[in-house]
Amino acid sequence: MVAVSKNRPQELTRAELEIMRILWAEGPAVVHALLDAMEEPRPAYNTVSTIVRILEKKGFVGHKAYGKTHEYYPLISKDDYARRYMDTVLDNFFGGSLSRLVSFFSDHKAISVEETDAILNLLRDKK
């Protein structure tokens, strides 16, 4: 897989993320298949085609050509993107502190006892 530049992580727009979610879930697809997988109201074919080409320029998507038809596939995994995105959030909003991130969520969203136990177990397993 081709890696997105680590020096300048790129964030996906909402429209780009929608297409990437489909590619991550469904695998390689042509533009018509991407459109079929989208919820209503669906964008125009040319819009989806343009967004996919932007994703390709950004290094998130590659393609195989079959004549005039292009089948697109992700070059970065969902986990790799999520890791980079969360690292950016952690650095930009919480000074790189995981405890400040968890504190933020506990202050702004009710965390159940089960979720708290799951977090603690994950942290214990990482030691």
Solvent accessible surface area in square Angstrom, and as a share of the most:
residue,aa,sasa,rsa
1,M,165,0.74
2,V,89,0.51
3,A,67,0.52
4,V,7,0.04
5,S,59,0.38
6,K,156,0.66
7,N,148,0.76
8,R,163,0.59
9,P,61,0.38
10,Q,45,0.20
11,E,106,0.48
12,L,15,0.07
13,T,76,0.44
14,R,217,0.79
15,A,43,0.33
16,E,7,0.03
17,L,43,0.21
18,E,67,0.30
19,I,0,0.00
20,M,0,0.00
21,R,138,0.50
22,I,19,0.10
23,L,1,0.01
24,W,48,0.17
25,A,85,0.66
26,E,125,0.56
27,G,19,0.18
28,P,80,0.51
29,A,10,0.08
30,V,50,0.29
31,V,10,0.06
32,H,119,0.53
33,A,42,0.33
34,L,0,0.00
35,L,21,0.10
36,D,104,0.54
37,A,50,0.39
38,M,9,0.04
39,E,146,0.65
40,E,125,0.56
41,P,127,0.80
42,R,104,0.38
43,P,49,0.31
44,A,64,0.49
45,Y,97,0.37
46,N,110,0.56
47,T,62,0.36
48,V,0,0.00
49,S,17,0.11
50,T,59,0.35
51,I,24,0.12
52,V,0,0.00
53,R,119,0.43
54,I,70,0.36
55,L,0,0.00
56,E,51,0.23
57,K,179,0.76
58,K,55,0.23
59,G,17,0.16
60,F,1,0.00
61,V,1,0.00
62,G,8,0.07
63,H,70,0.31
64,K,112,0.47
65,A,62,0.48
66,Y,127,0.48
67,G,73,0.70
68,K,202,0.85
69,T,67,0.39
70,H,66,0.30
71,E,45,0.20
72,Y,12,0.05
73,Y,64,0.24
74,P,26,0.16
75,L,28,0.14
76,I,4,0.02
77,S,36,0.23
78,K,118,0.50
79,D,99,0.51
80,D,45,0.23
81,Y,20,0.07
82,A,47,0.36
83,R,137,0.50
84,R,47,0.17
85,Y,84,0.32
86,M,83,0.37
87,D,73,0.38
88,T,43,0.25
89,V,30,0.17
90,L,32,0.16
91,D,91,0.47
92,N,104,0.53
93,F,144,0.60
94,F,22,0.09
95,G,60,0.58
96,G,36,0.35
97,S,30,0.19
98,L,94,0.47
99,S,82,0.53
100,R,135,0.49
101,L,19,0.09
102,V,57,0.33
103,S,52,0.34
104,F,81,0.34
105,F,89,0.37
106,S,59,0.38
107,D,108,0.56
108,H,128,0.57
109,K,132,0.56
110,A,97,0.75
111,I,53,0.27
112,S,49,0.31
113,V,112,0.64
114,E,128,0.57
115,E,85,0.38
116,T,56,0.33
117,D,71,0.37
118,A,51,0.40
119,I,58,0.30
120,L,75,0.37
121,N,74,0.38
122,L,109,0.54
123,L,85,0.42
124,R,145,0.53
125,D,117,0.61
126,K,164,0.69
127,K,206,0.87
